[in-house]
Amino acid sequence: MRDERKVFDLIGETSASIYPLAQDIMGSQFEKHFSEQRFYGPTFLAAQIAPKSISVNLYSKRNPYAQPEGFKKTLADAAETGYLEPDGKGGYVVSEKGANTIQTVHEAFYDHINKINRLSGDKLKELAELLDKLVSACTKADLPNGMLCLDISHYGHPKVEPASLAQVDQHLDDMNAFRDDAHISAWTPVDVDGHTWEVFTFVWNGEANTVEKLVERLPYRTYLAEDYTATLNDLTERGWIEPGADGYQVTAQGKQLRNETEAATDENFFGPWKILTDDEVTRLGELLTELKEINLMIAEENKTE
């Protein structure tokens, strides 16, 4: 039976199993090459889209759930430390220092994961080809809100060895980026910003349904308690949530909206998957499962050394 959702879950799990393989060396790489780790994100994004400029507006579109003012400061600070350069139009381009730093860090990461990979060459090649076929179909999709996340990811990859774990990692990044595009296109028509939608999401899934829990759960978004109070009030006025005994809870109207949005997300995301036959979807799941299990085993071995 064709189970695309199961394979999508495996894409996320397998992707998450790769970085820990190089976590030890990446810590030293960030320490050596970045004065602050927060500069990695904007420098990487600027390198991906070079020679185009990065701006607060573009950064916010790629990361719509965070505080735009935080992006403004991070970009300015990254320019002050030499990773970016002002473009004279209110934006920034990656500097030579920034481009070289990203190249050095990524080469170290890709070289390391390729060396310690234990999935056979034949299976790695098969997995890379299946993912490439799927990613290629995704690049031809026509989403209502465009495909900024996938475009930045897919067209900004550094060159890596074909049929390698590095290439598989890049394909998985592309699929995760396309999932971001699919979901953003689904919730954009309801006419709220990313921050409001994220707060609604956390109330809907029960992970954080009070101001205190939201502040604790999302410190990296840099929103304050008063921001979350105002957003919860806005969502209540919209009729999507209501106060409950243990915090806010989703109303019937909110549940219906969320269900409709999740259905739209699935339609956007899984549409291109028809490029794969039933057997290819099954095989993709098998290969992802094997790679994930191998990676988890390697990571566990590294802990005990």
SVG drawing of the C-alpha trace seen along z (x, -y; Angstrom):
<svg xmlns="http://www.w3.org/2000/svg" viewBox="-17 -53 56 55">
<polyline fill="none" stroke="black" stroke-width="0.4" points="0.0,0.0 1.3,-3.5 2.0,-5.4 3.5,-8.7 3.0,-10.2 5.0,-7.5 7.8,-8.2 7.6,-11.9 8.0,-11.2 11.1,-9.1 12.5,-12.0 12.4,-14.2 13.8,-11.5 16.6,-10.5 17.5,-14.2 17.7,-14.7 19.9,-11.6 22.7,-13.0 23.9,-16.2 24.7,-14.3 27.2,-12.2 29.4,-15.4 28.2,-17.2 31.6,-17.0 33.6,-18.5 30.9,-21.1 31.1,-22.5 34.8,-23.3 34.1,-24.5 31.6,-27.1 33.8,-28.1 36.8,-28.6 35.1,-30.4 32.2,-32.3 32.6,-34.9 29.0,-34.1 27.0,-31.1 24.0,-33.3 25.9,-34.7 25.8,-31.3 22.2,-31.5 22.3,-34.8 25.7,-34.1 24.6,-30.8 21.4,-32.3 23.4,-35.1 25.9,-32.6 23.0,-30.5 21.4,-33.4 24.6,-35.2 25.1,-37.4 21.6,-38.5 21.1,-40.5 19.6,-39.3 17.2,-41.7 15.0,-41.7 12.0,-41.2 13.6,-38.1 14.8,-36.7 11.3,-37.1 9.7,-35.3 12.1,-32.4 11.6,-32.4 8.0,-33.8 7.6,-32.7 10.4,-34.8 10.6,-38.4 11.6,-40.7 13.3,-43.1 15.6,-40.3 16.6,-39.7 17.4,-43.4 19.9,-43.4 21.4,-40.0 22.0,-41.2 23.5,-44.5 25.8,-42.7 26.9,-40.1 27.9,-43.0 29.7,-44.7 31.8,-41.5 32.6,-41.2 30.4,-38.2 28.1,-40.4 28.5,-43.7 25.9,-46.4 24.6,-46.5 23.8,-50.2 20.1,-49.6 19.2,-48.6 20.2,-44.9 23.4,-42.9 25.5,-40.5 27.8,-37.9 31.4,-39.1 34.5,-37.2 35.1,-36.4 31.5,-35.1 31.6,-33.0 35.0,-31.4 33.8,-30.7 30.6,-28.9 32.6,-26.9 35.1,-25.8 32.5,-24.8 30.4,-22.9 33.3,-21.1 34.3,-19.9 30.7,-18.7 30.3,-16.9 33.7,-15.4 33.1,-14.0 29.7,-12.4 30.9,-10.9 33.8,-9.3 31.8,-7.7 28.8,-6.7 28.1,-2.9 25.3,-2.6 26.5,-0.6 27.4,-2.5 24.7,-0.8 22.0,-1.7 23.2,-5.2 23.2,-5.7 19.6,-4.3 18.4,-6.5 20.0,-9.6 18.4,-8.9 14.9,-8.4 15.2,-11.6 16.6,-13.5 13.6,-12.4 11.2,-13.6 13.0,-16.9 13.0,-17.6 9.2,-17.1 8.8,-19.5 10.8,-22.2 8.1,-22.1 5.2,-22.5 3.0,-25.6 2.2,-26.6 -0.1,-29.6 2.5,-31.4 5.5,-30.4 8.5,-28.2 11.0,-30.6 12.2,-28.0 12.9,-25.3 14.4,-27.7 16.9,-29.0 17.8,-25.5 17.9,-23.7 19.7,-26.3 22.1,-27.3 23.7,-24.0 27.5,-23.7 28.7,-21.0 29.2,-17.6 30.2,-14.2 27.3,-12.5 25.6,-9.5 27.1,-10.4 25.6,-10.9 26.3,-14.6 24.0,-14.6 21.3,-12.7 21.5,-15.2 21.0,-18.0 18.0,-16.3 16.5,-15.8 17.0,-19.5 15.2,-20.3 12.2,-18.2 12.0,-19.8 12.2,-23.2 9.4,-22.3 7.3,-21.2 7.8,-24.7 6.6,-26.2 3.6,-23.8 2.5,-24.8 3.1,-28.6 1.0,-28.5 -1.7,-26.7 -2.0,-29.2 -1.2,-32.5 -4.8,-32.8 -6.3,-33.0 -4.7,-36.5 -2.5,-36.3 1.3,-36.7 3.6,-33.8 3.9,-34.6 0.1,-34.5 -0.2,-31.2 2.6,-29.6 0.9,-30.6 -2.3,-29.2 -0.4,-26.0 1.0,-25.6 -2.5,-26.0 -4.0,-23.6 -1.4,-20.9 -1.4,-21.5 2.3,-22.1 2.0,-25.6 -1.4,-27.1 -0.5,-29.9 1.7,-33.0 4.2,-31.5 4.5,-28.2 4.9,-30.1 7.7,-32.2 9.4,-29.1 8.9,-27.0 9.9,-29.7 12.8,-31.8 14.6,-31.8 11.7,-33.8 12.6,-36.8 8.9,-37.7 8.0,-39.0 5.2,-38.0 3.2,-41.0 3.5,-40.0 2.0,-36.6 -0.7,-38.1 -1.8,-40.3 -1.6,-37.4 -3.7,-35.1 -6.3,-37.9 -6.3,-38.4 -6.9,-34.6 -9.7,-34.7 -11.4,-37.6 -11.1,-35.7 -13.0,-32.8 -10.2,-30.3 -9.3,-29.7 -11.0,-30.3 -9.8,-30.3 -10.0,-27.0 -9.4,-25.6 -5.7,-24.9 -5.0,-27.6 -6.3,-28.3 -8.0,-25.7 -9.0,-25.5 -12.7,-26.2 -14.7,-24.2 -14.2,-27.0 -10.4,-26.8 -10.3,-23.0 -12.2,-23.3 -9.8,-25.9 -6.8,-23.9 -8.1,-20.7 -8.7,-22.6 -5.2,-24.1 -3.6,-20.7 -5.5,-19.2 -4.3,-22.1 -0.7,-21.5 -0.9,-17.8 -2.3,-18.7 0.5,-21.1 3.2,-18.9 2.2,-15.4 1.1,-16.6 4.5,-16.1 4.9,-12.6 2.9,-11.1 6.1,-11.1 7.1,-8.0 5.5,-4.6 4.0,-2.7 7.1,-0.5 9.4,-3.5 7.6,-5.1 8.0,-1.8 11.6,-1.4 12.3,-5.0 10.9,-4.3 13.0,-1.1 16.2,-2.9 15.5,-5.9 14.8,-3.5 18.0,-1.6 20.1,-4.8 18.4,-6.3 19.0,-3.2 22.7,-3.1 23.1,-6.7 21.6,-6.3 23.9,-3.3 26.9,-5.4 25.8,-8.3 25.3,-5.9 28.8,-4.4 30.3,-7.9 28.8,-8.6 30.5,-5.6 33.9,-6.4"/>
</svg>
